Amino acid sequence: MDFTETNPSDHQSIVGSRFKPTFESNILYFKVRGYDAERNMVLTTAFPKEGQPFDDEIEALTLLNAFKAGEYERIREIWEREQTYPFYLHPYYSLIGERKPLDVMFTGPCCARCQHRFGNTSNREWCATHYENENCYRFKL
């Protein structure tokens, strides 16, 4: 259902749709919350650039003419967009390709599970003097 449809009985199907003005306005967008068939009014919630959202209503014929004149445009919902987006299941997927493995700098008896064993953290100086000690457990994971 589009806003340019003229059948009043179908106006209820646009509930939840959003549209925005194409001209300079203090309103970011409108969201349709219902249709009053008795008064032929489209009930909306206006979302201003500043302040709180407020309820508003627009005569259905006025809204139809505004869309035809290009004063408003529909905001397509995410699931209606024609573009496709990549979806990665692995949260650490690198967009620039495979990362090369880090070289292990510290190989003491307690370094195998330590996050600082690669020497790329701020504890590099501390590890340089303690990594060979078998009691070195300060940064063991």
N, C-alpha and C positions, 0 to 999 in steps of 0.2 A: 504494500500500500504506500502510495506517495502522497505528499501534501497537496498535489495538484488534482487529485481525484475530486469529483464534484458530488458524488452520491453521499448525502448526509448520513445514511445508515452505516456507511463504512468508516466514519470518522473515529469510531471506538477502536478500530484496529491500529491507529497511529499512537495510542497511549504508550508512553515510554520513549517515543522518538524525540530527538533533539534537533534544534535548528538554531542558526546564528544570523545576526544581521550582517549584510555585506557592506554597510555604510559605517562610518565612525559613530560608535555608540558606547554608553557606559555599561551596556549589557554584554556579557561574554556569550551567553547562549540561553535558550529557552528549552524547557523540557515539558512535553505534553503530559498532563496528569489526568485528562478526561475530556469529555465532550457533553455539553448540555444541549440536547436536541430541542428542548422546549424553547430556549432562547437563541438557538443556532450559534452557540459560542464555544470556542475551543479553550479549555481551561489549561493554563500553563503555570509553571514555576519559573520565574526569571532569576538568573544567576548573574548579579552585577560584578563588575571588576573589583569594587570595594564594597564592603558591607555584607549583610546577610541576604540569602535568597528570599524572595517574596512571591506570593501567589498573584497571578495576573490572568486576564482573560482577553481573548481577541475574537472578534466576530469572524465566523468561518469564511464568509465571502471576502472580507478584507484580507484575511490571511492568504486565501487562494490568489487574489489579485496581486498581493505583495510577492508571492512566489513567482507568478507569471512575469512580473516586472523585474525580477532579479534582486529584490530588496532583502530577501532572506534566502539562505541556502541550507540544505539539510546536512547534518553532521552524521556521517555514516558510522555505524557501530563497528567495533573491531572485527566481529565475525562476518560483516558484510563487505569488508574491503577486498579488492581484487588482488592486491599485492600479497606475496607470500614471504614469510620470514623463516630463516633457519631456526631450528629448534634443537638444541644440544642437550642430550641426557646427562653427559658428564659435566659436572659443574666447573671442573678445572681445565676444560678444553681450551687449547690455545688457538686463537684465530690466526696467528702468524706461523703456525707449523709446529713441528716437534721441538721440544726443548732439549738441548744437549745435556747429558748427565753431568752433574757437578763432580769435580775432582775432590776426593777426600784428602784433607790436609793433615788432620790429626788422627792417628791410628793407635792410641793407647788402649790399655786393657778395658777401659770403661767407655770408650768413644763410639762403639758400634751403633748404639741407638741414640746418641746425642745429636741434637739439632745443630750444634755448633761445630761439628766435626769437619765441615767444609771450609771453615775459616772466613765465612762471609758475613759474620755477625759482629756486634759491638764487643763481644767477649773474646776476641781474637788474642789479645795480649795475655789475658788470664789463662787461656787454654795453652798457649805456647809454653808456659812454665809448669803447668800441672797435668797435662794430658798423659804423661807417662806414669804418673803415680797411680797405683792400683786402688787407692782410696779416693780417687777423684770421682765424686758422684754428684757434684753440685748441679750440673746441667744435664744429667742423665734423664732421659724421658721414660 
